[in-house]
Amino acid sequence: MGCSVSKPPAPDAPVTPTSEASPTKPPSSPSPAKAPVAAPTPTKTVSPPPVPPLPSPEKTPVAAPLSCRTEGSDWDATPRTPRPVTPQSSDSDDSDDSDGEDDDRRCGRTSVEPDADDWFPAKLGIGGASQKCPPLQCGSCGFVVHRFSGHRWHRQVDYMHFRHFEGHSYDLVKLRAKLVPASEYAAYSCQCAWQSTDTWKALDQWGSDPEPHGGAANGRIEWRKKKKG
């Protein structure tokens, strides 16, 4: 009976590995895709718009002197004749219708003293130089009322004059600087009100209208009979 015997390989022959013995390489994973990098956007420098120049101010035309004005122009080159000044008569010195300039000329030149504080049994009121009235005291500021016979207050006198020179800051010299000589009148004042009259004017102790003979700080005259003593 015959049998086949395999021959051993020659010692110099190369050994070929079988497919079972060759190692298997794992499949390679795909590399992650890289995101594209955007190129930097160049920054543009915006210059401000040019500033327009300011308009030059308009010049106001100056009127030409009379010597430069021609006939037919809008300017009246006719010389003006000043109005004659009418001198004040002697009768107007005692009139309350004189203007402020006349008062400026005549006031502040008197050395009159306030009337004596005598008690007269008369009604509450004020009157002219020839009329008697009781001594008065103001119920608003609390000071006595001074009377100057034969005078009236300057037409443009105001409250601040009496606020500074009457009452607790009484200064006779500065107070009478606004007195104007007027023989028929009598001037009255306290620290908050003043009056000038040549006729009788009845007063109410609770308040009287100062117009048209003067004024008052609070719009009302609150003069009352001064108490004896």
C-alpha positions as CSV (number, residue, x, y, z in Angstrom):
1,M,0.0,0.0,0.0
2,G,1.5,3.1,-1.0
3,C,1.4,6.6,0.9
4,S,2.7,9.9,-0.1
5,V,5.2,11.7,2.1
6,S,5.5,15.5,2.0
7,K,8.8,16.9,1.6
8,P,10.0,19.5,4.1
9,P,10.7,22.9,2.6
10,A,14.2,23.7,1.6
11,P,16.0,25.7,4.1
12,D,16.7,28.5,1.6
13,A,13.2,28.8,0.3
14,P,11.2,31.9,1.5
15,V,8.4,31.3,3.8
16,T,5.2,32.9,2.5
17,P,2.8,33.8,5.3
18,T,-0.7,32.6,4.8
19,S,-3.6,34.9,4.7
20,E,-4.7,33.8,8.0
21,A,-1.5,34.8,9.6
22,S,-1.3,38.3,8.1
23,P,-2.5,41.0,10.4
24,T,-5.5,43.1,9.3
25,K,-5.1,47.0,9.5
26,P,-8.0,48.9,11.0
27,P,-9.7,51.2,8.5
28,S,-8.4,54.8,9.0
29,S,-10.9,57.4,10.2
30,P,-11.4,60.5,8.0
31,S,-9.7,63.6,9.3
32,P,-12.1,66.4,10.4
33,A,-12.6,69.1,7.8
34,K,-11.1,72.5,8.8
35,A,-13.3,75.5,8.7
36,P,-12.1,78.2,6.3
37,V,-10.7,81.3,8.1
38,A,-12.2,84.5,6.8
39,A,-9.8,87.2,5.8
40,P,-9.9,90.3,8.1
41,T,-12.0,93.1,6.6
42,P,-10.0,96.4,6.4
43,T,-11.5,99.2,8.5
44,K,-12.4,102.3,6.6
45,T,-11.7,105.7,8.3
46,V,-14.7,108.0,7.8
47,S,-13.7,111.7,7.8
48,P,-16.3,114.2,9.2
49,P,-18.0,116.4,6.6
50,P,-16.4,119.8,6.1
51,V,-17.9,122.5,8.2
52,P,-19.2,125.4,6.1
53,P,-18.0,128.8,7.1
54,L,-20.2,131.0,9.3
55,P,-22.0,133.8,7.5
56,S,-20.6,137.2,8.3
57,P,-23.1,139.3,10.4
58,E,-25.0,141.9,8.6
59,K,-23.9,145.4,9.4
60,T,-26.6,147.8,10.4
61,P,-26.6,150.8,8.1
62,V,-25.7,153.9,9.9
63,A,-27.6,157.0,9.1
64,A,-25.6,159.6,7.3
65,P,-25.2,163.0,8.9
66,L,-27.4,165.9,7.8
67,S,-24.6,167.3,5.6
68,C,-24.5,164.1,3.6
69,R,-28.2,163.6,3.0
70,T,-29.5,164.6,-0.4
71,E,-32.8,165.8,-1.5
72,G,-35.4,163.2,-2.4
73,S,-33.9,160.6,0.1
74,D,-35.9,158.9,2.8
75,W,-34.3,161.1,5.4
76,D,-35.8,164.4,6.3
77,A,-33.0,166.9,6.4
78,T,-35.2,169.8,7.5
79,P,-33.6,171.3,10.7
80,R,-35.8,171.0,13.7
81,T,-36.6,174.2,15.6
82,P,-36.7,173.6,19.4
83,R,-40.0,174.4,21.1
84,P,-39.9,177.5,23.2
85,V,-39.8,176.8,27.0
86,T,-42.7,178.5,28.7
87,P,-41.5,179.9,32.0
88,Q,-43.4,178.8,35.1
89,S,-45.6,181.6,36.6
90,S,-45.6,182.4,40.2
91,D,-49.1,180.8,40.5
92,S,-47.8,177.5,39.2
93,D,-45.4,177.0,42.1
94,D,-48.2,175.7,44.3
95,S,-49.9,173.7,41.7
96,D,-49.6,169.9,41.7
97,D,-49.8,169.9,37.9
98,S,-46.1,170.7,37.5
99,D,-43.9,168.2,35.8
100,G,-41.1,166.1,37.2
101,E,-38.4,168.6,36.1
102,D,-40.1,171.4,38.0
103,D,-40.2,169.2,41.1
104,D,-36.4,168.4,40.7
105,R,-35.8,172.2,40.5
106,R,-37.7,173.0,43.7
107,C,-37.4,170.0,46.0
108,G,-34.7,169.4,48.6
109,R,-34.3,173.1,49.4
110,T,-36.4,173.2,52.6
111,S,-35.5,172.9,56.2
112,V,-39.1,172.3,57.3
113,E,-39.7,170.3,60.5
114,P,-42.6,167.9,61.0
115,D,-45.7,169.5,62.6
116,A,-46.0,169.3,66.3
117,D,-47.7,166.2,67.6
118,D,-50.7,168.1,69.1
119,W,-54.0,166.4,69.8
120,F,-56.9,167.7,67.7
121,P,-60.4,166.4,68.3
122,A,-61.0,165.9,64.6
123,K,-62.3,163.0,62.5
124,L,-59.9,160.4,61.1
125,G,-58.5,161.9,58.0
126,I,-55.8,164.1,56.4
127,G,-56.1,167.6,54.9
128,G,-54.2,170.5,53.5
129,A,-52.0,173.0,55.3
130,S,-55.0,175.0,56.6
131,Q,-56.9,172.0,57.9
132,K,-56.5,170.3,61.3
133,C,-56.2,166.6,61.7
134,P,-55.4,164.3,64.6
135,P,-51.9,162.8,65.1
136,L,-51.7,159.5,63.2
137,Q,-50.0,156.2,63.5
138,C,-49.7,153.4,60.9
139,G,-51.4,150.1,61.8
140,S,-49.2,148.3,59.2
141,C,-45.6,149.4,59.9
142,G,-46.4,150.6,63.5
143,F,-44.6,154.0,63.1
144,V,-46.0,157.5,63.6
145,V,-47.1,159.5,60.6
146,H,-45.2,162.7,60.0
147,R,-46.9,165.8,58.6
148,F,-45.1,168.6,56.7
149,S,-47.4,171.6,56.2
150,G,-46.9,173.8,53.2
151,H,-45.2,171.0,51.2
152,R,-46.0,168.0,49.0
153,W,-44.0,165.0,48.0
154,H,-42.1,164.8,44.7
155,R,-44.3,163.5,41.9
156,Q,-41.9,160.6,41.2
157,V,-41.2,159.6,44.8
158,D,-41.5,155.9,45.5
159,Y,-41.8,153.5,48.4
160,M,-38.0,152.9,48.8
161,H,-37.4,156.5,49.7
162,F,-39.6,156.1,52.8
163,R,-38.3,152.6,53.5
164,H,-34.8,154.0,53.8
165,F,-35.4,157.3,55.6
166,E,-38.6,156.8,57.7
167,G,-39.5,154.5,60.6
168,H,-36.6,152.8,62.4
169,S,-34.1,154.4,60.0
170,Y,-35.6,157.9,60.3
171,D,-33.3,160.6,58.7
172,L,-35.1,163.9,58.5
173,V,-32.5,165.6,56.2
174,K,-32.7,162.8,53.6
175,L,-36.4,162.4,54.0
176,R,-37.3,166.0,53.2
177,A,-35.0,166.0,50.2
178,K,-38.1,164.9,48.2
179,L,-40.3,167.6,49.6
180,V,-41.6,170.3,47.2
181,P,-42.8,173.6,48.6
182,A,-46.5,174.1,48.0
183,S,-48.3,176.5,50.4
184,E,-51.8,174.9,50.2
185,Y,-50.6,171.3,50.6
186,A,-49.6,169.1,53.5
187,A,-47.3,166.0,53.1
188,Y,-47.7,162.9,55.2
189,S,-45.5,159.8,55.5
190,C,-44.8,156.7,57.5
191,Q,-42.4,153.9,56.6
192,C,-44.8,152.2,54.2
193,A,-47.1,154.9,52.8
194,W,-47.2,158.6,51.8
195,Q,-49.8,161.2,50.9
196,S,-49.9,164.8,49.6
197,T,-53.2,166.7,49.6
198,D,-54.7,170.2,49.7
199,T,-58.2,169.0,50.5
200,W,-59.8,167.0,53.2
201,K,-59.5,163.2,52.7
202,A,-61.4,160.9,55.1
203,L,-59.6,157.7,56.2
204,D,-60.8,154.4,57.3
205,Q,-58.7,152.7,60.1
206,W,-59.1,149.4,58.4
207,G,-57.6,150.6,55.1
208,S,-58.0,153.4,52.6
209,D,-57.1,153.8,49.0
210,P,-53.8,155.8,48.6
211,E,-54.7,157.0,45.1
212,P,-54.5,159.7,43.7
213,H,-52.7,161.4,46.5
214,G,-49.7,159.0,47.0
215,G,-49.0,155.4,47.5
216,A,-48.6,152.5,49.9
217,A,-46.4,149.4,50.0
218,N,-49.3,147.0,50.5
219,G,-51.8,149.0,48.4
220,R,-53.8,150.3,51.4
221,I,-53.2,153.1,53.9
222,E,-53.9,151.9,57.5
223,W,-53.5,155.1,59.4
224,R,-55.3,155.4,62.7
225,K,-55.6,158.0,65.4
226,K,-52.5,157.9,67.6
227,K,-53.3,157.0,71.2
228,K,-52.7,159.7,73.8
229,G,-49.5,159.3,75.8
